[in-house]
Amino acid sequence: AGNARIQEWTVDIGAYEYSPIMTITAAPATATAGTDYSYTLTQTGGEEPVAWTIDAAPETKNVAGEVTDSSTFAAAGEKLFDGNGGTCKTIDLPFAFPYGGATYTRAGICDYGSVTLGNGTRNYYNYGAVTLGNGPSISPYFGYNNRITDDAILSKPMILPYLAFNWGTYYDGCGVFVDQTIPQQVTIRWATYYNSDRYRANFSMTLYADGAIRFSYGDIDEGYGAPNVVGLSFGDGEHCLDMLSSFGGSNANDILFHPLAIPEGISLDGAWLVGTPAKGGTYRFRVTATEAGGEAQMAQMQLEFLQKQLPTFHRYH
């Protein structure tokens, strides 16, 4: 099947450095939904003929993560509650949030730093394994000696901005906050300490109506409970997206997760993306080029389709 290499990676083995023989070039222009579209996929290098394939990312449940170039952390939102080590409250989300192939309209928020999607709100720690509630969980800052590949994490649909353990929000200035002032998104923020005078952690997580997720970080003292899990687990015992190596510490740049989807109405014909996009939006997906010698390169693409504007009719008197 050849040796698949992800674009822009280099592998250094001793004195030998691998450099890809082929690079995908992709810069499609913005187009309009409801109109015919075509774009030619191209690469530099490699032996012809080159075979192209298109997909989302089934091994990560069609989600991709990236580190942004800035931090958007802000001390915003209304206080939901002061916690006391295990306090949880449930809120109604302002939209149906898609995650891992299902959608959720309720979230149980716990002061340790977890959010359980659905009706479950239980938040507890058990024998070195994190077990968060009865449903899919989002854990901005909860954990203890775990890895994203541990069975206890893989078995739960979890979103993990910063996995740490035993934080409290009952000291002055602390708490759990919720901000729903911006349409089509909700931000949950924790201001927490391990004790009253040290080991603070300020972090937030934003859910977007289209399924995107943003992790944002403020001041974090990493002397206790430094993260050992940052990423996503989809709860099927297999699929996860590990972003621990991308975490930058206190006031780190945001980590943003995008849903990956092939636009409805667009398909691949040889090296051409062709069709008529059914609706507007920004779509991210992956293309893979495999040259005749078996070398494969993968790249993530982004297509933006503007919603077609209906004509405006004016009545004159």
Disulfide bonds with the S-S distance in Angstrom:
Cys88-Cys110 2.02
